[in-house]
Amino acid sequence: MPDPMTVLVTGAGGLVGAEVTARLTAAGHTVLTLLHRTPGIVRNNGRALVPGPGALIPVTGDITRPGLGLNQEDRRLAATADRIVHCAAVTDFGLPDERYDRVNVTGTRHVLDLALHARTPLAHVSTAYVCGERDGTAREDELDVGQRPGNGYERSKLTAETMVREAAADGLPTTVVRPSIVTGATRTGRVREFKTIYPVLRVLTRGLVRTVPGHYDCVLDLVPVDRVADLVTEAVLRFEEARGRTLHAVGHELTLRDFSDVLAEYPCFHVPRFVPPSAFRARALPDRERPYYDRVVSLYDTYFRRRVHFDDARAAVFSGRPATTRARPYLRRLLDHCLTTGYLGPAPRQVPATARPDGSTHR
C-alpha cells in the first residue's frame, strides 16, 4: 500500500465520486471532497459516508469558476494534494450545449490549470462513449479518429479528454478511466440514483413507447458502479503504473436481443419492438407516445444503433480482473432492484419460482 496521501476529488458527491472517496478513506488516505451543491456524501447503498481510517475534509467550490471557486484557505488545502481525481461532470442528456461546455469542458480546463500549477498527478474520469457513433472495436489508446459524437455530452467529454491528453504531452502526469454506461452494484443491482439508461427503461417497460429505432444486434455496455470505483481507485493508488494509460471501465455487453429476451421474462413489462432506424418515423407514432419519445427515448436512441465493442485489455491487465460474463443475470438484478424500489412500477405478486434458461430462477 502507498504511504498515506491527500487526494482532491471533484464531484465527490456524485455516484462514482462518492464510491471513490469511500475507498480512498478506507485505505487510510485524506480526501478533500470538492462539493458544489451537494450538502454531503451519500454512498450507493443510500447511507451517508462514514470515513475511516482516513480523513474526509469537505471543500466548497465550483469547477466552472477559475481556481475552482475556492477561497484562500481551501486553495491552500488544495495545494497539499498529492493526487487529483476529476469525477465532476454533467451526465444528463438533452441539455443545451452551453451547459456541457461550461461544466465538462471549461470545468476540466480549470482542474487542469490547478494540476499544472504544481504538476499534481491527475486521474480523469471520461466515458467509453467518446468513441462516438461507430461500429467495431473501440480501443483504449484511441481518442479522436474522426468519429461523430452521438450527443452533446459525448462531444464535451471528447473535448475534455483531448485537453487532458494535451496536458499530458506538456508533462502533466495523467491517467484516464473511461466508464461505459454506469449502472447498479454488481451483486445486488442496487443504484442510488436512476440516471443513464434507467429513464428509457422506465418508458419502454411501461409501454409508453412501443416502437423504437434500433438494431437487435446493437450492443450496450453496462458497467457496475463498484467496478468503476475500484478501477479509478486503483489508478490513483498505483498511479506510476497507470500513468500515461487510458483504461476502459466496461462491463456487461448486452445486445438489444438480450434486452428483449430478458424483459419478456417479466409479465409486468411491455417489450418494445425495435425496427431498423432507416424505417422508423417518429411522426408515425401514436399521439400518446410521441411526447415520451421526444422527451426521453430520442435522447438515447443513438445507443440503439451502435454495434461497438470496447477493448479493455489494458484495464484487465492493470486490475488483474478478468472480463465480466453472465450479462443477462446482471440485467435481471438491475430490473429486480427497480421493481423492488417501485421505479419500474409495483413489484409483481410472489408466485412460484420458475427456471430461467441459464439455470437461475425468477418469480
ZAMIBA-622188 format. One record per residue (C-alpha): x, y, z; residue number from 1. Coordinates in steps of 0.1 Angstrom, whole numbers, plus 5000, padded with zeros to 4 digits. Example, Ala and Ser with C-alpha at 12.3 -4.5 7.8 and 13.67 -1.06 7.14 Angstrom:
<guvexs>
px | py | pz | seq
5123 | 4955 | 5078 | 1;
5137 | 4989 | 5071 | 2;
</guvexs>
This chain:
<guvexs>
px | py | pz | seq
5000 | 5000 | 5000 | 1;
5012 | 5035 | 4993 | 2;
5020 | 5059 | 5021 | 3;
4990 | 5080 | 5032 | 4;
4982 | 5107 | 5006 | 5;
4960 | 5137 | 5003 | 6;
4937 | 5134 | 4973 | 7;
4914 | 5161 | 4959 | 8;
4882 | 5145 | 4944 | 9;
4859 | 5167 | 4923 | 10;
4824 | 5155 | 4920 | 11;
4828 | 5137 | 4953 | 12;
4790 | 5138 | 4959 | 13;
4783 | 5120 | 4926 | 14;
4776 | 5083 | 4921 | 15;
4811 | 5074 | 4911 | 16;
4829 | 5101 | 4931 | 17;
4812 | 5090 | 4964 | 18;
4824 | 5054 | 4960 | 19;
4859 | 5065 | 4950 | 20;
4860 | 5087 | 4981 | 21;
4848 | 5059 | 5003 | 22;
4875 | 5036 | 4990 | 23;
4903 | 5061 | 4994 | 24;
4894 | 5070 | 5030 | 25;
4890 | 5032 | 5038 | 26;
4926 | 5028 | 5026 | 27;
4938 | 5054 | 5051 | 28;
4941 | 5085 | 5028 | 29;
4929 | 5120 | 5034 | 30;
4903 | 5131 | 5008 | 31;
4895 | 5167 | 5000 | 32;
4859 | 5164 | 4987 | 33;
4851 | 5193 | 4963 | 34;
4814 | 5198 | 4967 | 35;
4792 | 5224 | 4950 | 36;
4755 | 5220 | 4957 | 37;
4756 | 5186 | 4973 | 38;
4754 | 5190 | 5011 | 39;
4771 | 5157 | 5019 | 40;
4782 | 5124 | 5005 | 41;
4758 | 5095 | 5002 | 42;
4771 | 5061 | 4991 | 43;
4754 | 5039 | 4965 | 44;
4738 | 5019 | 4993 | 45;
4719 | 5051 | 5004 | 46;
4739 | 5056 | 5036 | 47;
4760 | 5087 | 5045 | 48;
4797 | 5081 | 5040 | 49;
4815 | 5074 | 5073 | 50;
4852 | 5079 | 5066 | 51;
4879 | 5059 | 5081 | 52;
4906 | 5052 | 5089 | 53;
4915 | 5081 | 5066 | 54;
4901 | 5117 | 5069 | 55;
4874 | 5135 | 5050 | 56;
4877 | 5172 | 5045 | 57;
4849 | 5190 | 5027 | 58;
4858 | 5218 | 5003 | 59;
4832 | 5241 | 4988 | 60;
4839 | 5251 | 4952 | 61;
4827 | 5253 | 4916 | 62;
4847 | 5238 | 4888 | 63;
4831 | 5262 | 4863 | 64;
4850 | 5291 | 4880 | 65;
4887 | 5299 | 4877 | 66;
4906 | 5283 | 4906 | 67;
4876 | 5261 | 4912 | 68;
4860 | 5289 | 4930 | 69;
4880 | 5281 | 4962 | 70;
4885 | 5306 | 4990 | 71;
4920 | 5313 | 5002 | 72;
4920 | 5287 | 5029 | 73;
4907 | 5260 | 5006 | 74;
4933 | 5269 | 4979 | 75;
4960 | 5263 | 5005 | 76;
4944 | 5229 | 5012 | 77;
4942 | 5220 | 4975 | 78;
4978 | 5228 | 4971 | 79;
4987 | 5200 | 4995 | 80;
4970 | 5173 | 4973 | 81;
4993 | 5145 | 4961 | 82;
4967 | 5134 | 4935 | 83;
4936 | 5149 | 4919 | 84;
4906 | 5128 | 4908 | 85;
4883 | 5146 | 4884 | 86;
4849 | 5130 | 4885 | 87;
4827 | 5161 | 4883 | 88;
4806 | 5163 | 4851 | 89;
4772 | 5168 | 4837 | 90;
4759 | 5134 | 4826 | 91;
4723 | 5141 | 4819 | 92;
4712 | 5140 | 4783 | 93;
4693 | 5166 | 4763 | 94;
4708 | 5197 | 4779 | 95;
4719 | 5228 | 4760 | 96;
4755 | 5226 | 4746 | 97;
4764 | 5256 | 4767 | 98;
4757 | 5236 | 4798 | 99;
4780 | 5208 | 4787 | 100;
4807 | 5232 | 4777 | 101;
4806 | 5251 | 4809 | 102;
4809 | 5221 | 4832 | 103;
4825 | 5193 | 4812 | 104;
4849 | 5214 | 4791 | 105;
4856 | 5246 | 4810 | 106;
4854 | 5227 | 4843 | 107;
4881 | 5203 | 4831 | 108;
4902 | 5232 | 4819 | 109;
4901 | 5247 | 4854 | 110;
4910 | 5214 | 4870 | 111;
4939 | 5211 | 4846 | 112;
4951 | 5246 | 4855 | 113;
4952 | 5236 | 4891 | 114;
4970 | 5204 | 4884 | 115;
4995 | 5220 | 4860 | 116;
5004 | 5247 | 4886 | 117;
5020 | 5221 | 4909 | 118;
5023 | 5192 | 4884 | 119;
4999 | 5173 | 4906 | 120;
4991 | 5138 | 4891 | 121;
4956 | 5137 | 4877 | 122;
4932 | 5108 | 4872 | 123;
4905 | 5119 | 4848 | 124;
4871 | 5101 | 4846 | 125;
4859 | 5103 | 4810 | 126;
4835 | 5079 | 4792 | 127;
4840 | 5050 | 4768 | 128;
4814 | 5066 | 4745 | 129;
4840 | 5092 | 4734 | 130;
4841 | 5066 | 4706 | 131;
4811 | 5083 | 4690 | 132;
4787 | 5068 | 4666 | 133;
4806 | 5039 | 4650 | 134;
4807 | 5001 | 4649 | 135;
4836 | 4977 | 4655 | 136;
4862 | 4978 | 4683 | 137;
4869 | 5009 | 4702 | 138;
4904 | 5007 | 4717 | 139;
4918 | 5022 | 4749 | 140;
4946 | 5040 | 4731 | 141;
4922 | 5057 | 4705 | 142;
4907 | 5091 | 4710 | 143;
4899 | 5113 | 4681 | 144;
4896 | 5091 | 4650 | 145;
4872 | 5114 | 4632 | 146;
4841 | 5099 | 4649 | 147;
4808 | 5117 | 4651 | 148;
4797 | 5122 | 4687 | 149;
4762 | 5109 | 4694 | 150;
4751 | 5139 | 4715 | 151;
4763 | 5170 | 4733 | 152;
4775 | 5150 | 4763 | 153;
4798 | 5128 | 4742 | 154;
4811 | 5158 | 4723 | 155;
4820 | 5176 | 4755 | 156;
4837 | 5146 | 4770 | 157;
4857 | 5141 | 4739 | 158;
4869 | 5177 | 4740 | 159;
4877 | 5174 | 4777 | 160;
4897 | 5142 | 4772 | 161;
4916 | 5158 | 4743 | 162;
4926 | 5186 | 4767 | 163;
4938 | 5161 | 4792 | 164;
4959 | 5144 | 4766 | 165;
4974 | 5177 | 4755 | 166;
4983 | 5185 | 4791 | 167;
5000 | 5150 | 4794 | 168;
5020 | 5159 | 4763 | 169;
5032 | 5190 | 4781 | 170;
5044 | 5169 | 4810 | 171;
5014 | 5166 | 4834 | 172;
5012 | 5131 | 4849 | 173;
4978 | 5118 | 4839 | 174;
4957 | 5087 | 4836 | 175;
4922 | 5084 | 4821 | 176;
4895 | 5060 | 4831 | 177;
4866 | 5056 | 4807 | 178;
4834 | 5040 | 4821 | 179;
4807 | 5028 | 4798 | 180;
4770 | 5031 | 4810 | 181;
4773 | 5032 | 4848 | 182;
4746 | 5011 | 4865 | 183;
4738 | 4993 | 4897 | 184;
4761 | 4973 | 4920 | 185;
4775 | 4940 | 4908 | 186;
4759 | 4917 | 4933 | 187;
4726 | 4934 | 4941 | 188;
4718 | 4957 | 4912 | 189;
4713 | 4985 | 4937 | 190;
4717 | 5021 | 4924 | 191;
4714 | 5053 | 4944 | 192;
4700 | 5073 | 4915 | 193;
4681 | 5063 | 4884 | 194;
4700 | 5080 | 4856 | 195;
4719 | 5069 | 4825 | 196;
4698 | 5040 | 4809 | 197;
4672 | 5039 | 4836 | 198;
4647 | 5066 | 4824 | 199;
4645 | 5050 | 4790 | 200;
4639 | 5016 | 4806 | 201;
4611 | 5030 | 4825 | 202;
4594 | 5044 | 4794 | 203;
4598 | 5012 | 4774 | 204;
4588 | 4987 | 4801 | 205;
4557 | 5006 | 4808 | 206;
4547 | 5006 | 4772 | 207;
4547 | 5044 | 4769 | 208;
4567 | 5040 | 4737 | 209;
4562 | 5007 | 4719 | 210;
4582 | 5010 | 4687 | 211;
4618 | 5022 | 4689 | 212;
4645 | 5026 | 4662 | 213;
4674 | 5002 | 4668 | 214;
4693 | 4971 | 4656 | 215;
4687 | 4939 | 4675 | 216;
4725 | 4932 | 4673 | 217;
4733 | 4966 | 4687 | 218;
4755 | 4964 | 4718 | 219;
4750 | 4983 | 4750 | 220;
4778 | 4981 | 4776 | 221;
4766 | 4983 | 4813 | 222;
4793 | 4986 | 4840 | 223;
4785 | 4983 | 4877 | 224;
4793 | 5014 | 4897 | 225;
4816 | 4994 | 4921 | 226;
4837 | 4982 | 4892 | 227;
4842 | 5017 | 4880 | 228;
4851 | 5030 | 4915 | 229;
4875 | 5001 | 4920 | 230;
4894 | 5009 | 4888 | 231;
4896 | 5046 | 4895 | 232;
4908 | 5040 | 4930 | 233;
4935 | 5015 | 4918 | 234;
4946 | 5040 | 4892 | 235;
4951 | 5066 | 4920 | 236;
4968 | 5043 | 4944 | 237;
4991 | 5027 | 4917 | 238;
4995 | 5059 | 4897 | 239;
5030 | 5052 | 4885 | 240;
5017 | 5020 | 4868 | 241;
4986 | 5038 | 4855 | 242;
5004 | 5069 | 4843 | 243;
5000 | 5076 | 4806 | 244;
4974 | 5049 | 4802 | 245;
4937 | 5050 | 4793 | 246;
4917 | 5023 | 4809 | 247;
4882 | 5012 | 4798 | 248;
4860 | 5006 | 4828 | 249;
4835 | 4984 | 4809 | 250;
4813 | 4956 | 4820 | 251;
4784 | 4936 | 4806 | 252;
4778 | 4936 | 4769 | 253;
4741 | 4932 | 4760 | 254;
4725 | 4933 | 4726 | 255;
4690 | 4946 | 4721 | 256;
4680 | 4910 | 4716 | 257;
4693 | 4902 | 4751 | 258;
4673 | 4931 | 4765 | 259;
4641 | 4920 | 4747 | 260;
4645 | 4884 | 4758 | 261;
4651 | 4893 | 4795 | 262;
4622 | 4918 | 4795 | 263;
4599 | 4891 | 4781 | 264;
4606 | 4871 | 4813 | 265;
4587 | 4897 | 4834 | 266;
4549 | 4895 | 4829 | 267;
4546 | 4931 | 4842 | 268;
4568 | 4946 | 4815 | 269;
4560 | 4956 | 4780 | 270;
4586 | 4945 | 4754 | 271;
4593 | 4972 | 4728 | 272;
4596 | 4964 | 4691 | 273;
4628 | 4976 | 4676 | 274;
4627 | 4985 | 4639 | 275;
4656 | 4995 | 4616 | 276;
4664 | 5032 | 4621 | 277;
4660 | 5038 | 4583 | 278;
4624 | 5026 | 4585 | 279;
4615 | 5045 | 4617 | 280;
4594 | 5076 | 4616 | 281;
4587 | 5094 | 4649 | 282;
4557 | 5112 | 4634 | 283;
4541 | 5079 | 4627 | 284;
4539 | 5071 | 4665 | 285;
4505 | 5074 | 4682 | 286;
4499 | 5108 | 4697 | 287;
4501 | 5093 | 4732 | 288;
4536 | 5080 | 4726 | 289;
4551 | 5110 | 4708 | 290;
4558 | 5131 | 4740 | 291;
4576 | 5102 | 4757 | 292;
4596 | 5095 | 4726 | 293;
4606 | 5132 | 4721 | 294;
4615 | 5138 | 4758 | 295;
4632 | 5105 | 4767 | 296;
4637 | 5078 | 4741 | 297;
4650 | 5102 | 4714 | 298;
4679 | 5112 | 4737 | 299;
4691 | 5076 | 4739 | 300;
4682 | 5060 | 4706 | 301;
4718 | 5067 | 4693 | 302;
4729 | 5039 | 4717 | 303;
4704 | 5016 | 4700 | 304;
4722 | 5019 | 4667 | 305;
4759 | 5012 | 4676 | 306;
4775 | 4978 | 4673 | 307;
4806 | 4987 | 4692 | 308;
4828 | 4966 | 4715 | 309;
4851 | 4983 | 4740 | 310;
4885 | 4966 | 4742 | 311;
4897 | 4966 | 4778 | 312;
4929 | 4945 | 4775 | 313;
4950 | 4972 | 4793 | 314;
4925 | 4976 | 4821 | 315;
4922 | 4938 | 4826 | 316;
4960 | 4935 | 4829 | 317;
4963 | 4965 | 4851 | 318;
4935 | 4955 | 4875 | 319;
4941 | 4917 | 4873 | 320;
4904 | 4912 | 4869 | 321;
4891 | 4891 | 4841 | 322;
4864 | 4904 | 4818 | 323;
4829 | 4902 | 4831 | 324;
4805 | 4875 | 4820 | 325;
4768 | 4865 | 4825 | 326;
4754 | 4898 | 4813 | 327;
4718 | 4886 | 4813 | 328;
4718 | 4877 | 4850 | 329;
4732 | 4911 | 4858 | 330;
4704 | 4928 | 4838 | 331;
4679 | 4908 | 4858 | 332;
4695 | 4921 | 4891 | 333;
4691 | 4956 | 4878 | 334;
4655 | 4951 | 4869 | 335;
4647 | 4933 | 4901 | 336;
4660 | 4962 | 4921 | 337;
4640 | 4987 | 4900 | 338;
4609 | 4966 | 4908 | 339;
4617 | 4964 | 4945 | 340;
4620 | 5002 | 4948 | 341;
4589 | 5008 | 4926 | 342;
4609 | 5026 | 4899 | 343;
4595 | 5004 | 4872 | 344;
4561 | 5001 | 4887 | 345;
4549 | 4979 | 4916 | 346;
4566 | 4946 | 4920 | 347;
4546 | 4916 | 4908 | 348;
4529 | 4894 | 4934 | 349;
4550 | 4865 | 4946 | 350;
4544 | 4834 | 4925 | 351;
4563 | 4800 | 4925 | 352;
4598 | 4804 | 4911 | 353;
4604 | 4791 | 4876 | 354;
4636 | 4782 | 4859 | 355;
4654 | 4805 | 4835 | 356;
4674 | 4792 | 4806 | 357;
4707 | 4798 | 4824 | 358;
4696 | 4777 | 4854 | 359;
4687 | 4807 | 4877 | 360;
4652 | 4812 | 4888 | 361;
4627 | 4841 | 4888 | 362;
4592 | 4847 | 4903 | 363;
</guvexs>
